[in-house]
């Protein structure tokens, strides 16, 4: 009726068997990296480049949904005119998009 000690003890897993048991976990991490983490890092890099390229005269959208024209650029903030005569200071990181970029003026000689 009782199980003998020889049958009750399991054989110790070998090195290859222990690696094979972690293989699904490693595979899930790799898939999550390529589907979630890497695209997020790419979007963050693109957003950072877009925010650094904002200059005076660009029309921008903030996270709060305000659309306005950049009138002054400072270190970490922008001055945005949201209506004629109404200017607000906005932190650069809150810019979600640039609607119209100003084209550089070409001098005709």
Residue frames as qw, qx, qy, qz and C-alpha x, y, z in Angstrom:
[[0.000, 0.880, 0.475, 0.000, 0.00, 0.00, 0.00],
 [0.224, -0.878, 0.113, 0.407, 2.75, 2.43, 0.74],
 [0.643, 0.739, -0.167, 0.111, 5.02, 3.69, -1.97],
 [0.846, -0.232, -0.030, 0.479, 8.56, 2.56, -1.54],
 [0.235, -0.806, 0.113, 0.531, 11.23, 5.24, -1.17],
 [0.421, -0.113, 0.619, 0.654, 12.74, 4.30, -4.54],
 [0.192, 0.577, 0.663, 0.437, 9.55, 5.26, -6.40],
 [0.169, -0.892, -0.366, 0.207, 8.79, 8.34, -4.28],
 [0.314, -0.656, 0.229, 0.646, 12.04, 10.09, -5.12],
 [0.635, 0.762, 0.113, -0.061, 12.17, 11.74, -8.48],
 [0.774, 0.097, 0.125, 0.613, 15.32, 11.74, -10.52],
 [0.204, -0.690, 0.009, 0.694, 17.30, 14.98, -10.37],
 [0.597, 0.782, 0.164, -0.069, 16.83, 16.98, -13.58],
 [0.726, 0.018, 0.214, 0.653, 19.86, 17.15, -15.82],
 [0.177, -0.435, 0.072, 0.880, 21.32, 20.46, -17.06],
 [0.042, -0.098, -0.632, -0.768, 19.58, 20.26, -20.44],
 [0.223, -0.574, -0.779, -0.123, 16.21, 19.53, -18.86],
 [0.233, -0.664, -0.383, 0.598, 16.42, 22.56, -16.54],
 [0.067, -0.283, 0.303, 0.908, 17.27, 24.88, -19.46],
 [0.128, -0.274, -0.775, -0.555, 14.39, 23.44, -21.45],
 [0.212, -0.649, -0.702, 0.202, 12.03, 24.20, -18.59],
 [0.140, -0.649, -0.126, 0.737, 13.04, 27.90, -18.71],
 [0.252, 0.073, 0.603, 0.753, 12.84, 28.10, -22.50],
 [0.010, -0.703, -0.646, -0.298, 9.11, 29.06, -22.63],
 [0.304, -0.837, -0.245, 0.384, 9.71, 31.83, -20.06],
 [0.356, -0.400, 0.340, 0.773, 12.66, 33.19, -22.04],
 [0.195, 0.326, 0.699, 0.606, 10.65, 32.99, -25.27],
 [0.105, -0.832, -0.545, -0.015, 7.76, 34.96, -23.72],
 [0.325, -0.743, -0.011, 0.585, 10.16, 37.68, -22.55],
 [0.319, -0.140, 0.529, 0.774, 11.71, 37.98, -26.03],
 [0.083, 0.559, 0.703, 0.431, 8.29, 38.22, -27.67],
 [0.207, -0.874, -0.390, 0.203, 7.14, 40.88, -25.17],
 [0.377, -0.521, 0.185, 0.743, 10.34, 42.87, -25.81],
 [0.200, 0.042, 0.602, 0.772, 9.75, 43.01, -29.56],
 [0.077, -0.607, -0.699, -0.370, 5.98, 43.62, -29.31],
 [0.324, -0.871, -0.370, 0.013, 5.82, 46.08, -26.41],
 [0.516, -0.681, 0.029, 0.518, 9.09, 47.51, -25.13],
 [0.479, -0.052, 0.426, 0.766, 10.95, 48.20, -28.37],
 [0.126, 0.645, 0.513, 0.552, 8.08, 50.04, -30.14],
 [0.340, -0.893, -0.279, 0.091, 7.53, 52.17, -27.02],
 [0.538, -0.510, 0.178, 0.647, 11.21, 53.15, -26.96],
 [0.372, 0.251, 0.514, 0.731, 11.02, 54.03, -30.65],
 [0.069, -0.822, -0.469, -0.317, 7.95, 56.24, -30.09],
 [0.467, -0.808, -0.115, 0.340, 9.68, 57.98, -27.17],
 [0.521, -0.236, 0.329, 0.752, 12.74, 58.70, -29.31],
 [0.208, 0.497, 0.544, 0.643, 10.59, 60.12, -32.14],
 [0.248, -0.886, -0.383, -0.079, 8.61, 62.29, -29.69],
 [0.535, -0.643, 0.035, 0.547, 11.81, 63.61, -28.09],
 [0.425, 0.025, 0.433, 0.794, 13.21, 64.52, -31.54],
 [0.038, 0.695, 0.542, 0.471, 9.94, 66.22, -32.52],
 [0.372, -0.878, -0.267, 0.139, 9.83, 68.28, -29.30],
 [0.535, -0.480, 0.177, 0.673, 13.47, 69.34, -29.66],
 [0.346, 0.207, 0.520, 0.753, 12.82, 70.48, -33.24],
 [0.001, 0.854, 0.521, 0.023, 9.94, 72.82, -32.32],
 [0.371, -0.032, 0.012, 0.928, 10.79, 76.42, -33.16],
 [0.157, 0.478, 0.255, -0.826, 9.15, 79.83, -33.23],
 [0.414, 0.304, -0.362, -0.778, 6.24, 79.99, -35.67],
 [0.233, -0.042, -0.957, -0.168, 5.28, 76.28, -35.47],
 [0.651, -0.281, -0.039, -0.704, 1.66, 75.42, -34.73],
 [0.199, 0.180, -0.930, 0.249, 1.52, 72.79, -31.96],
 [0.712, -0.429, -0.353, -0.429, -0.98, 70.66, -30.04],
 [0.134, -0.471, 0.702, -0.517, -0.59, 70.17, -26.29],
 [0.171, -0.105, -0.972, 0.126, -1.64, 67.19, -24.19],
 [0.188, 0.392, 0.578, -0.691, -4.54, 69.26, -22.92],
 [0.410, 0.586, 0.677, 0.174, -5.83, 69.70, -26.46],
 [0.049, 0.877, 0.038, -0.477, -4.83, 73.33, -26.92],
 [0.688, 0.401, 0.326, 0.509, -3.74, 74.31, -30.41],
 [0.081, -0.961, -0.019, 0.265, -1.57, 77.36, -30.75],
 [0.640, 0.674, -0.145, 0.339, 1.35, 79.03, -32.41],
 [0.734, -0.366, -0.146, 0.553, 4.79, 79.08, -30.75],
 [0.137, 0.967, 0.031, 0.211, 5.87, 82.68, -30.14],
 [0.057, -0.797, 0.558, -0.225, 8.97, 82.08, -27.98],
 [0.918, 0.007, -0.385, 0.093, 11.25, 79.14, -27.25],
 [0.293, -0.773, 0.482, -0.290, 13.09, 78.80, -23.94],
 [0.017, -0.418, 0.903, -0.095, 15.10, 75.97, -22.37],
 [0.063, 0.130, 0.981, -0.133, 12.33, 73.73, -21.07],
 [0.273, 0.614, 0.615, -0.413, 9.23, 75.69, -22.01],
 [0.217, 0.317, 0.539, 0.750, 7.51, 77.32, -24.93],
 [0.223, 0.397, 0.305, -0.837, 5.29, 80.38, -25.14],
 [0.149, 0.315, 0.847, 0.402, 2.22, 79.47, -27.16],
 [0.292, 0.145, 0.041, -0.944, -0.36, 81.94, -28.47],
 [0.199, 0.284, 0.937, -0.030, -3.73, 80.17, -28.33],
 [0.199, 0.832, 0.515, 0.054, -5.83, 83.18, -29.38],
 [0.344, 0.660, 0.011, 0.667, -4.99, 86.70, -30.56],
 [0.144, -0.696, 0.287, -0.643, -3.28, 88.35, -27.59],
 [0.824, -0.454, 0.202, -0.271, -3.58, 85.26, -25.33],
 [0.517, 0.517, -0.665, 0.151, -0.22, 83.63, -24.60],
 [0.854, -0.477, 0.121, -0.168, 0.49, 80.71, -22.30],
 [0.024, 0.633, -0.773, 0.031, 3.68, 79.06, -21.13],
 [0.969, 0.025, -0.051, -0.242, 3.81, 75.33, -21.89],
 [0.544, -0.515, 0.646, 0.144, 6.36, 72.73, -20.82],
 [0.308, 0.483, -0.671, -0.472, 8.06, 71.21, -23.87],
 [0.070, -0.066, 0.995, -0.021, 7.28, 67.62, -22.86],
 [0.414, 0.421, 0.644, -0.486, 3.53, 68.30, -23.03],
 [0.422, 0.505, -0.348, -0.668, 3.62, 68.93, -26.79],
 [0.736, 0.084, 0.665, -0.090, 1.97, 65.97, -28.51],
 [0.638, 0.411, 0.531, 0.376, 2.21, 67.09, -32.10],
 [0.093, -0.428, 0.205, 0.875, 3.24, 69.75, -34.56],
 [0.555, 0.633, 0.488, -0.230, 0.38, 70.75, -36.90],
 [0.557, 0.808, 0.041, 0.188, 2.18, 73.14, -39.25],
 [0.675, -0.362, 0.107, 0.633, 5.92, 73.51, -39.36],
 [0.194, 0.920, -0.070, -0.334, 7.28, 76.81, -40.58],
 [0.842, 0.370, 0.118, 0.375, 9.42, 76.53, -43.67],
 [0.482, -0.484, 0.091, 0.724, 12.79, 78.28, -43.58],
 [0.351, 0.888, 0.076, -0.286, 12.86, 81.46, -45.64],
 [0.755, 0.122, 0.331, 0.553, 15.04, 81.17, -48.74],
 [0.057, -0.764, 0.080, 0.637, 16.88, 84.33, -49.65],
 [0.700, 0.598, 0.325, 0.215, 16.69, 85.17, -53.36],
 [0.348, -0.651, 0.218, 0.638, 19.81, 86.81, -54.72]]
